Amino acid sequence: VETERCILHPFKPRQYIQNEITDYAADMNIVLAYYNCLDDWTDDRKRLSLMAAKLLEQEFKRVVLKYPNKCSAISDSLNELSRIEKAGELNPDLPANCFGKLMSEVFIWREDEYTENLQAFGRTLGRFIYIMDACLDLKADIKHERYNPLVTLSSENFKPILNLLMADCTEKYKQLPIDRDQSLIDNILYSGVWTRHEAENKKKRRGNKQ
């Protein structure tokens, strides 16, 4: 454990841990952030996203050289997801499964006895994340005529669907031998992932009162 100042905490040094696993997580964040910026530029012509992609490009290339097979698998999943979305696919399972496949790849740092369970957890978490985003973006996507696989569903109460997806995710999580920072991970999985959903619900309730 080391201490260092950072952008968010420039005055008081904070403790942090750096090892092979945190380095891998940082590398995967670079890859996903780079592709997300390119996607925003392609879809919405956001200049800031293009600039961000340019800033990330050198680090992105470094990660590709370090993890060529993994980055290729991520790229393949994103290309397949793009094809599904451009085709206007209305079966939400197809794009959700595609994103789940991507996440299952990201969760594999190395091949070992935990690979299968980590892949299963990543896959279910990816499905949840994709459907959650689709639920929260539905109104805006309809307004701006953007793709959303949930446009044909009559109900706006997607909590039961999300609960089922999260139940599947937590079931896979329980199969992992977590022996460190479990309370932190539990808090993220059982509470943190719902933060945006709850914030959106509060916003809706305030709007209904006005």
DAFENSUL-V569355 format. One line per field, one symbol per residue. ss: DSSP state (H for helix, E for strand, - for the rest). phi: phi as a letter, one per 20 degrees, with the letter a starting at -180 (. if undefined). psi: psi as a letter, one per 30 degrees, with the letter a starting at -180 (. if undefined). A space follows every 10 residues. Layout:
# DAFENSUL-V569355
ss: ???
phi: ???
psi: ???
This chain:
# DAFENSUL-V569355
ss: -EEE------ ---EEE---H HHHHHHHHHH HHHHHHHHHH HHHH--HHHH HHHHHHHHHH HHHHHH-HHH HHHHHHHHHH HHHHHH---- -HHHHHHHHH HHHHHH---- ----HHHHHH HHHHHHHHHH HHHHHHHHHH HHH------- --------HH HHHHHHHHHH HHH------- -HHHHHHHHH -HHHHHHHHH HHHHHHHHH-
phi: .ccafbffcf edgdfbccbf ffffffffff ffffffffff fffdleffff fffffegfff ffffffcfff ffffffffff fffffffmgd efffffffff fgfffffefb fbfegfffff ffffffffff fgffffegff fffeldfbfd feffeeeegg ffffffffff ffffeeefcb lffffgfffe cgfegfffff ffffffffff
psi: klklllefif ejklklkkae eeeeeeeeee eeeeeeeeee eeeghjeeee eeeeefeeee eeeeeeieee eeeeeeeeee eeeeeffhkg jfeeeeeeee eeeeeefjel jaffeeeeee eeeeeeeeee eeeeeffeee eeeghlkkfg ffkekfjgee eeeeeeeeee eeeffkijgk heeeeeeeef eeffeeeeee eeeeeeeff.
